[in-house]
Amino acid sequence: MQEDKASTILSKRFGIDVFSAASAAFAVSPFITIVDRSIIENASGRNKLGAALKRGFVELFTRPHRFVCTPAFLLVFGVYFTTYTAANVIDTVCSYTNRDNQTPKFLGTTIANMTTCIYKDRAFTRMFGIVAPKSLPLGTYGLFATRDALTIAASFNLPSVMARELTDRKIIVDYEKSQNFAQMLCPAGIQIISCALHLYGLDLYNRPGVSLSSRLSLLKKNYLKTTITRIARIGPAFGIGGVGNRVIKERVSELLFDRQKVGVVVTAFK
């Protein structure tokens, strides 16, 4: 009987994990789709960053029903739905088995995010670049993979560590507020490094065979505005989206579970 109850609770937890991931991913994907497309069009020389952003938001607000059916939106939604789901499920399993979640969460979310994000970036680079579609160079794959690993560590592992430090040092007394602050700060801050990797990887695809000095010159030209744009993008992706995913999961769990009734079985999830 106890095992059946535990199995039922675990199944419901997984359902909450998927629902929370889908809700958060759908909320942030429109903005991320527009920004990612605009950055790639700007890096390839197809369009100016500002003009591309403007066109994207006009499409979103005038034809939202069509926008959410485009391949670009569905690709982005798939990336964040998969990533949030992986993070949520790993948290649930680790809590149920009373294990530390840091290493499994980093590895699981990195694999989920890296594979889907590289697939998405490959599709975007070919869809919105100016050169004929071709295979991405190995260097581009490597730079994108490093970029994604840094972003995942800063989005799913570092915030909890920073939140505990902020609370322990009495910088932010309320732990939930320290969580929200760290969740917004860490993914945005890592863009200072990862943006350079992103731009260099795109340039390897768009301009094969050019000199290192030419690549660095282009990177310098586009770095500041692209970094600011990616910080604005990563805020919704892993800041607002990360907070939303966690809050939805917590609130739905509170609605579905009465800890007084399920008793000792629920203590496995604390």
SERO-4910 file (N, C-alpha, C, O; in steps of 0.05 Angstrom, whole numbers):
BEGIN
 pado doro    nc1    nc2    nc3   cac1   cac2   cac3    cc1    cc2    cc3    oc1    oc2    oc3
  Met    A     17    -24      0      0      0      0     17     25      0     12     44    -15
  Gln    A     38     24     17     56     47     19     71     51     -7     74     74    -16
  Glu    A     79     29    -20     93     31    -46     75     42    -68     83     57    -84
  Asp    A     49     33    -68     30     43    -87     26     73    -84     24     88   -104
  Lys    A     24     82    -59     20    111    -54     45    127    -63     42    148    -75
  Ala    A     68    116    -57     93    129    -66     95    131    -96    103    151   -107
  Ser    A     87    109   -110     87    108   -139     68    129   -151     74    142   -171
  Thr    A     44    131   -139     25    151   -148     35    179   -145     31    196   -163
  Ile    A     47    185   -122     58    211   -117     80    218   -136     82    240   -147
  Leu    A     97    198   -142    120    202   -160    109    208   -188    120    225   -202
  Ser    A     88    194   -197     77    198   -223     65    227   -225     69    240   -245
  Lys    A     51    235   -204     41    262   -204     63    283   -205     61    304   -218
  Arg    A     84    278   -190    107    296   -191    119    299   -219    125    321   -227
  Phe    A    121    277   -233    131    278   -260    112    294   -278    121    309   -296
  Gly    A     86    291   -274     66    306   -289     69    336   -284     68    352   -303
  Ile    A     73    343   -259     78    371   -252    103    381   -265    104    404   -274
  Asp    A    124    365   -265    150    372   -278    146    379   -307    156    400   -316
  Val    A    131    363   -321    126    367   -350    108    392   -354    114    408   -372
  Phe    A     87    395   -338     69    417   -341     84    444   -336     80    463   -351
  Ser    A    100    445   -315    115    469   -308    135    476   -330    137    499   -338
  Ala    A    148    456   -341    168    460   -362    154    471   -387    164    490   -400
  Ala    A    131    460   -394    117    468   -418    107    497   -415    108    513   -434
  Ser    A     96    504   -392     85    530   -387    107    551   -388    104    572   -402
  Ala    A    130    546   -375    152    565   -375    164    568   -402    171    590   -411
  Ala    A    167    546   -417    179    546   -443    162    562   -463    172    577   -479
  Phe    A    135    558   -462    117    572   -480    117    602   -475    115    618   -493
  Ala    A    121    609   -449    120    638   -442    145    653   -453    142    676   -461
  Val    A    168    640   -452    193    654   -459    201    650   -488    218    666   -498
  Ser    A    191    630   -502    201    623   -528    196    644   -550    213    647   -567
  Pro    A    174    659   -550    171    679   -571    193    700   -571    205    706   -592
  Phe    A    200    711   -547    221    731   -546    248    719   -554    263    732   -569
  Ile    A    254    695   -545    280    682   -551    281    677   -581    303    680   -593
  Thr    A    260    668   -593    259    663   -622    267    688   -638    283    686   -656
  Ile    A    255    710   -631    260    735   -645    290    744   -641    303    752   -661
  Val    A    300    742   -617    327    751   -612    347    732   -626    366    742   -638
  Asp    A    344    706   -624    363    688   -637    363    692   -667    385    692   -679
  Arg    A    340    694   -679    339    699   -708    353    725   -715    367    726   -735
  Ser    A    348    746   -700    359    772   -706    390    772   -703    403    784   -719
  Ile    A    400    759   -682    429    758   -678    442    743   -702    463    752   -711
  Ile    A    431    722   -711    442    707   -733    441    723   -759    460    723   -775
  Glu    A    419    737   -764    416    753   -788    437    776   -787    448    783   -808
  Asn    A    441    788   -764    461    809   -761    489    799   -765    505    812   -778
  Ala    A    495    776   -753    523    765   -755    529    757   -783    553    759   -792
  Ser    A    509    748   -799    514    740   -826    514    763   -846    523    761   -869
  Gly    A    505    787   -837    503    810   -854    477    811   -869    473    828   -887
  Arg    A    458    793   -863    433    793   -877    414    816   -870    399    826   -886
  Asn    A    416    825   -845    399    846   -835    412    860   -811    428    848   -797
  Lys    A    405    885   -807    414    899   -783    399    889   -759    376    880   -760
  Leu    A    413    889   -736    402    878   -711    375    891   -704    355    878   -698
  Gly    A    375    918   -704    351    932   -696    328    927   -715    305    923   -706
  Ala    A    333    927   -741    312    922   -761    301    894   -758    277    889   -761
  Ala    A    319    874   -753    310    847   -750    293    843   -725    272    829   -726
  Leu    A    301    856   -703    285    854   -678    257    867   -682    237    855   -674
  Lys    A    257    890   -696    231    904   -701    213    886   -717    189    884   -711
  Arg    A    223    875   -738    207    858   -756    196    834   -740    173    826   -744
  Gly    A    213    822   -723    204    799   -708    181    805   -689    162    790   -687
  Phe    A    183    828   -675    162    835   -656    136    843   -670    114    839   -660
  Val    A    139    856   -694    115    862   -709    101    836   -717     76    835   -715
  Glu    A    116    816   -726    104    790   -733     90    778   -709     68    767   -711
  Leu    A    103    779   -686     92    767   -662     65    780   -653     46    766   -647
  Phe    A     65    807   -653     41    821   -643     18    823   -663     -5    826   -656
  Thr    A     25    822   -689      4    824   -709     -7    797   -718    -31    794   -725
  Arg    A     10    776   -716      1    749   -724     11    728   -704     26    710   -712
  Pro    A      3    730   -679     14    712   -659      7    682   -664     23    665   -659
  His    A    -17    677   -675    -25    650   -680     -8    637   -702     -3    613   -701
  Arg    A      1    653   -721     19    642   -741     48    640   -731     62    621   -737
  Phe    A     55    660   -714     83    660   -703     89    635   -688    110    623   -691
  Val    A     70    626   -671     75    603   -654     74    576   -669     79    555   -658
  Cys    A     67    578   -695     67    554   -711     91    552   -730     94    533   -745
  Thr    A    108    573   -729    131    573   -747    152    553   -738    154    547   -714
  Pro    A    168    542   -756    190    524   -748    209    536   -728    219    523   -710
  Ala    A    215    562   -731    234    576   -713    223    575   -685    238    568   -666
  Phe    A    198    582   -680    186    582   -654    186    553   -642    193    549   -619
  Leu    A    178    534   -658    176    506   -649    203    495   -641    206    480   -622
  Leu    A    224    503   -656    251    495   -649    259    506   -622    270    491   -605
  Val    A    254    531   -617    262    544   -592    246    532   -569    257    526   -548
  Phe    A    220    529   -573    203    517   -552    213    489   -545    214    482   -522
  Gly    A    221    474   -565    232    447   -560    257    448   -543    260    430   -526
  Val    A    274    467   -548    299    469   -532    292    474   -503    303    459   -485
  Tyr    A    276    493   -497    271    500   -468    252    481   -454    254    477   -430
  Phe    A    233    470   -469    216    449   -457    232    425   -449    229    415   -427
  Thr    A    250    417   -467    267    394   -461    286    400   -437    290    383   -420
  Thr    A    298    424   -437    317    431   -416    303    433   -389    313    422   -369
  Tyr    A    281    448   -388    267    451   -362    256    424   -352    258    418   -328
  Thr    A    246    407   -370    236    381   -362    259    364   -350    255    351   -330
  Ala    A    282    364   -363    304    349   -353    312    358   -325    317    342   -307
  Ala    A    313    385   -321    320    396   -295    300    388   -274    307    380   -252
  Asn    A    274    390   -281    253    384   -261    253    354   -254    251    347   -230
  Val    A    255    337   -274    254    308   -269    278    299   -252    275    283   -234
  Ile    A    301    310   -258    325    303   -243    322    312   -214    330    298   -195
  Asp    A    311    336   -210    306    345   -182    287    326   -168    292    319   -144
  Thr    A    266    318   -181    247    300   -169    259    274   -161    255    264   -139
  Val    A    274    262   -180    286    236   -175    307    237   -153    307    220   -135
  Cys    A    323    258   -153    343    261   -132    331    266   -105    340    256    -85
  Ser    A    309    281   -104    295    286    -79    282    260    -69    283    254    -45
  Tyr    A    271    244    -87    258    219    -79    278    199    -69    272    184    -50
  Thr    A    302    198    -81    323    179    -73    342    191    -52    361    178    -44
  Asn    A    336    216    -44    353    229    -23    382    232    -32    400    226    -16
  Arg    A    386    240    -56    413    244    -67    418    273    -74    399    288    -80
  Asp    A    443    281    -74    450    308    -82    444    311   -112    450    293   -128
  Asn    A    433    334   -120    425    338   -148    444    353   -165    440    356   -189
  Gln    A    466    364   -154    483    382   -169    496    369   -193    493    379   -216
  Thr    A    510    347   -190    523    334   -213    503    322   -233    506    327   -257
  Pro    A    484    306   -223    464    296   -243    449    318   -258    444    316   -282
  Lys    A    443    340   -244    428    362   -257    446    375   -278    436    382   -299
  Phe    A    471    380   -272    489    392   -291    492    374   -316    489    384   -339
  Leu    A    497    349   -311    501    331   -334    476    327   -350    476    328   -375
  Gly    A    454    323   -337    428    318   -351    419    342   -367    411    339   -390
  Thr    A    419    365   -354    410    390   -368    429    398   -390    421    409   -410
  Thr    A    455    393   -385    475    400   -406    470    383   -431    470    393   -453
  Ile    A    466    357   -427    461    339   -450    435    347   -464    434    349   -489
  Ala    A    414    352   -449    388    359   -461    390    386   -475    381    388   -498
  Asn    A    402    406   -462    403    432   -475    423    433   -498    417    445   -519
  Met    A    446    420   -494    467    422   -515    458    408   -541    461    420   -563
  Thr    A    446    385   -539    437    371   -564    415    386   -578    416    390   -602
  Thr    A    395    395   -563    373    409   -575    381    437   -585    372    446   -606
  Cys    A    398    451   -569    406    478   -577    424    478   -601    421    496   -618
  Ile    A    442    459   -602    460    458   -626    443    451   -651    449    461   -672
  Tyr    A    424    433   -648    406    427   -670    391    452   -679    389    457   -703
  Lys    A    381    467   -659    366    491   -665    384    512   -679    377    524   -699
  Asp    A    409    516   -668    427    535   -679    436    527   -707    439    544   -725
  Arg    A    439    502   -712    446    492   -739    424    499   -758    429    509   -780
  Ala    A    399    494   -750    376    501   -767    374    531   -771    369    540   -794
  Phe    A    377    547   -750    375    576   -752    397    587   -770    392    605   -786
  Thr    A    421    577   -766    444    587   -782    439    582   -812    446    599   -828
  Arg    A    427    560   -818    422    553   -846    397    568   -856    396    575   -880
  Met    A    377    573   -839    353    586   -847    356    616   -851    344    628   -869
  Phe    A    372    628   -834    373    657   -833    401    669   -840    405    693   -837
  Gly    A    419    652   -849    445    662   -859    443    671   -888    421    671   -900
  Ile    A    465    679   -899    465    688   -927    480    669   -946    478    671   -970
  Val    A    494    650   -934    508    630   -951    490    607   -955    471    602   -941
  Ala    A    496    591   -976    480    567   -982    482    548   -959    503    544   -947
  Pro    A    460    535   -952    460    515   -930    482    495   -933    486    484   -955
  Lys    A    496    489   -912    518    470   -912    522    460   -884    509    469   -865
  Ser    A    540    440   -881    546    429   -855    561    449   -838    577    465   -848
  Leu    A    555    449   -812    570    467   -794    598    456   -790    602    432   -787
  Pro    A    619    473   -789    646    464   -783    648    452   -755    632    459   -738
  Leu    A    667    434   -751    670    422   -725    677    444   -704    669    441   -680
  Gly    A    692    464   -712    698    486   -694    673    500   -683    672    507   -660
  Thr    A    653    503   -701    628    516   -693    613    498   -673    603    508   -653
  Tyr    A    612    472   -678    600    454   -659    614    455   -632    600    456   -611
  Gly    A    640    456   -632    655    457   -607    650    482   -591    646    482   -567
  Leu    A    650    505   -605    645    530   -592    617    532   -582    612    542   -559
  Phe    A    597    522   -597    569    522   -588    566    504   -563    551    510   -545
  Ala    A    580    481   -563    578    462   -541    590    475   -515    578    472   -494
  Thr    A    612    488   -518    625    502   -495    607    524   -485    603    527   -461
  Arg    A    596    540   -503    577    561   -496    553    550   -480    546    562   -460
  Asp    A    542    528   -489    518    516   -476    525    505   -449    509    507   -430
  Ala    A    548    492   -446    556    481   -420    559    503   -399    551    500   -377
  Leu    A    572    526   -407    574    549   -389    547    560   -381    542    566   -358
  Thr    A    529    562   -401    503    573   -395    487    555   -376    473    565   -358
  Ile    A    489    529   -380    474    510   -363    485    511   -335    469    512   -316
  Ala    A    511    511   -331    522    513   -304    514    538   -290    508    538   -266
  Ala    A    513    560   -305    505    586   -293    475    588   -289    466    605   -274
  Ser    A    459    571   -302    430    572   -300    418    553   -280    398    559   -268
  Phe    A    430    529   -278    418    508   -261    434    500   -237    423    489   -218
  Asn    A    460    505   -237    476    497   -214    485    521   -197    483    520   -172
  Leu    A    496    541   -210    507    564   -195    486    579   -179    492    588   -157
  Pro    A    461    583   -189    442    600   -174    436    589   -146    434    605   -127
  Ser    A    434    563   -142    428    552   -116    452    556    -97    449    562    -73
  Val    A    476    554   -108    500    559    -92    502    588    -83    507    594    -60
  Met    A    498    606   -103    499    634    -97    476    642    -77    481    659    -59
  Ala    A    452    631    -81    430    638    -63    436    630    -34    431    646    -16
  Arg    A    448    607    -30    456    599     -2    477    618      9    476    625     33
  Glu    A    496    626     -7    517    644      2    505    671      9    512    683     30
  Leu    A    487    681     -7    474    707     -2    459    706     24    459    725     40
  Thr    A    445    684     29    429    681     53    447    677     77    443    690     98
  Asp    A    467    660     75    485    655     98    500    680    106    505    684    130
  Arg    A    507    697     87    522    721     93    504    744     99    513    767    104
  Lys    A    478    739    101    458    759    108    456    782     88    446    804     94
  Ile    A    466    778     63    464    798     42    434    801     34    424    823     31
  Ile    A    422    778     30    393    776     25    382    756     45    389    733     44
  Val    A    366    765     64    357    748     86    337    727     77    339    704     85
  Asp    A    318    735     60    298    716     51    309    698     29    319    707      9
  Tyr    A    308    671     34    320    652     16    307    652    -12    320    650    -32
  Glu    A    280    655    -13    266    655    -39    275    680    -55    278    677    -79
  Lys    A    278    702    -42    287    726    -57    316    723    -67    323    731    -89
  Ser    A    333    710    -50    361    705    -59    361    685    -82    378    688   -100
  Gln    A    343    666    -82    341    648   -105    334    662   -131    346    659   -152
  Asn    A    313    679   -129    304    695   -152    326    713   -163    330    715   -187
  Phe    A    341    726   -144    362    745   -152    384    729   -166    394    737   -187
  Ala    A    393    707   -154    415    691   -166    406    679   -192    423    677   -211
  Gln    A    381    671   -195    371    659   -220    371    680   -243    374    672   -266
  Met    A    367    705   -236    368    726   -257    397    734   -263    403    739   -287
  Leu    A    414    735   -243    441    746   -247    460    726   -261    474    734   -279
  Cys    A    460    701   -252    481    682   -262    479    677   -292    500    679   -305
  Pro    A    456    670   -303    455    665   -332    462    690   -348    474    688   -370
  Ala    A    454    714   -338    461    738   -353    491    744   -352    502    752   -373
  Gly    A    503    741   -329    531    747   -326    549    730   -343    570    739   -353
  Ile    A    542    704   -347    560    686   -363    560    694   -392    578    685   -407
  Gln    A    541    710   -401    541    718   -429    565    735   -437    572    737   -461
  Ile    A    578    747   -418    602    763   -424    623    745   -437    639    753   -454
  Ile    A    624    719   -429    642    700   -440    630    685   -464    642    683   -485
  Ser    A    606    675   -460    594    658   -480    587    672   -506    585    659   -527
  Cys    A    582    698   -505    575    713   -529    598    712   -549    594    710   -573
  Ala    A    623    715   -539    646    714   -557    648    687   -571    654    685   -595
  Leu    A    642    665   -556    643    639   -567    621    636   -589    625    624   -610
  His    A    598    647   -583    575    646   -602    582    660   -628    577    649   -650
  Leu    A    592    684   -626    598    700   -650    620    687   -666    619    687   -691
  Tyr    A    640    676   -653    663    664   -667    653    639   -682    661    634   -704
  Gly    A    636    623   -668    625    599   -681    608    606   -706    610    592   -726
  Leu    A    592    627   -704    577    636   -728    595    645   -751    589    639   -774
  Asp    A    616    659   -744    634    669   -765    649    646   -778    655    648   -802
  Leu    A    656    625   -764    668    602   -776    650    590   -798    660    581   -819
  Tyr    A    624    591   -794    605    581   -814    602    601   -836    602    593   -860
  Asn    A    598    626   -830    592    646   -850    615    654   -867    612    661   -891
  Arg    A    640    653   -856    664    662   -872    686    642   -869    706    648   -855
  Pro    A    684    620   -881    706    600   -880    731    610   -893    731    622   -914
  Gly    A    754    604   -879    779    610   -892    790    638   -887    812    643   -897
  Val    A    777    655   -873    787    682   -869    808    682   -846    809    663   -831
  Ser    A    823    703   -844    845    704   -825    834    708   -796    812    717   -793
  Leu    A    851    701   -777    844    705   -749    839    735   -743    820    741   -728
  Ser    A    856    752   -754    853    781   -748    826    791   -759    813    808   -747
  Ser    A    818    780   -782    792    788   -793    769    779   -776    749    794   -772
  Arg    A    771    755   -765    750    745   -747    749    761   -721    727    768   -712
  Leu    A    772    768   -710    773    783   -685    762    811   -690    749    823   -672
  Ser    A    768    822   -714    757    849   -720    727    849   -721    714    867   -711
  Leu    A    715    828   -734    686    826   -735    674    821   -708    653    832   -701
  Leu    A    688    805   -692    678    799   -665    678    825   -648    658    830   -634
  Lys    A    699    841   -651    700    866   -636    678    885   -644    666    899   -628
  Lys    A    672    885   -670    651    903   -681    624    895   -670    608    913   -663
  Asn    A    618    869   -668    591    860   -660    588    852   -631    566    847   -622
  Tyr    A    611    851   -616    610    840   -589    592    854   -570    575    842   -557
  Leu    A    595    881   -567    580    895   -547    550    894   -551    535    887   -533
  Lys    A    541    900   -575    512    900   -580    500    872   -579    478    868   -570
  Thr    A    516    852   -587    506    825   -586    505    815   -557    487    800   -550
  Thr    A    525    822   -542    526    814   -513    502    826   -499    489    812   -483
  Ile    A    496    851   -503    473    864   -490    448    850   -499    430    845   -482
  Thr    A    446    844   -525    422    830   -535    419    802   -523    397    794   -516
  Arg    A    441    788   -521    440    761   -510    435    761   -480    422    743   -469
  Ile    A    444    782   -466    437    784   -437    407    789   -435    394    778   -417
  Ala    A    396    806   -452    367    811   -453    352    785   -460    330    781   -450
  Arg    A    364    769   -477    352    743   -485    353    723   -463    334    708   -458
  Ile    A    376    721   -450    380    699   -430    364    705   -405    358    686   -390
  Gly    A    357    731   -401    340    737   -378    314    722   -379    307    708   -359
  Pro    A    299    724   -401    275    708   -403    281    678   -404    266    662   -391
  Ala    A    301    669   -418    306    641   -422    312    626   -396    298    606   -391
  Phe    A    331    635   -380    338    620   -356    335    637   -331    337    626   -309
  Gly    A    329    663   -334    323    679   -311    293    678   -305    285    665   -286
  Ile    A    278    693   -321    249    693   -317    237    665   -321    220    656   -306
  Gly    A    247    651   -342    237    624   -347    244    605   -325    228    588   -317
  Gly    A    269    608   -314    277    591   -292    261    595   -267    253    576   -254
  Val    A    257    621   -261    240    628   -238    212    618   -242    200    606   -224
  Gly    A    201    623   -266    174    615   -272    170    584   -270    150    575   -259
  Asn    A    189    570   -281    189    541   -280    188    531   -251    172    514   -244
  Arg    A    205    543   -234    207    535   -206    181    542   -191    170    526   -176
  Val    A    172    567   -195    148    576   -181    123    560   -189    107    553   -171
  Ile    A    120    555   -215     96    540   -224     97    512   -211     77    501   -202
  Lys    A    121    500   -211    124    473   -200    117    473   -170    103    455   -160
  Glu    A    127    493   -156    121    495   -127     91    499   -121     80    487   -104
  Arg    A     79    518   -136     51    525   -131     32    502   -138     14    496   -123
  Val    A     37    489   -161     20    466   -169     23    443   -149      4    430   -143
  Ser    A     48    439   -140     53    418   -120     37    424    -94     26    405    -82
  Glu    A     37    449    -86     22    456    -62     -8    451    -66    -21    443    -47
  Leu    A    -18    456    -90    -47    452    -95    -54    422    -95    -76    415    -86
  Leu    A    -36    406   -106    -43    378   -110    -37    360    -86    -49    339    -82
  Phe    A    -18    369    -69    -10    352    -47    -16    365    -20     -9    388    -15
  Asp    A    -30    350     -3    -35    357     25    -16    341     42    -20    317     46
  Arg    A      6    353     51     26    339     65     15    326     91     26    306    100
  Gln    A     -6    337    102    -17    326    126    -29    298    121    -27    280    137
  Lys    A    -40    295     96    -54    269     90    -35    248     80    -37    225     87
  Val    A    -16    256     63      1    236     51     24    227     71     36    207     67
  Gly    A     28    243     91     45    236    113     74    230    105     87    246     91
  Val    A     84    207    115    112    201    113    121    198     84    145    202     78
  Val    A    103    190     66    111    185     39    122    210     26    142    209     11
  Val    A    110    233     32    118    258     20    145    268     30    159    283     17
  Thr    A    153    258     54    178    267     65    202    259     47    223    271     49
  Ala    A    197    239     31    218    231     12    225    253     -8    247    253    -19
  Phe    A    206    272    -12    210    293    -32    221    319    -19    226    338    -33
  Lys    A    225    319      7    235    344     20    264    348     15    276    367     24
***
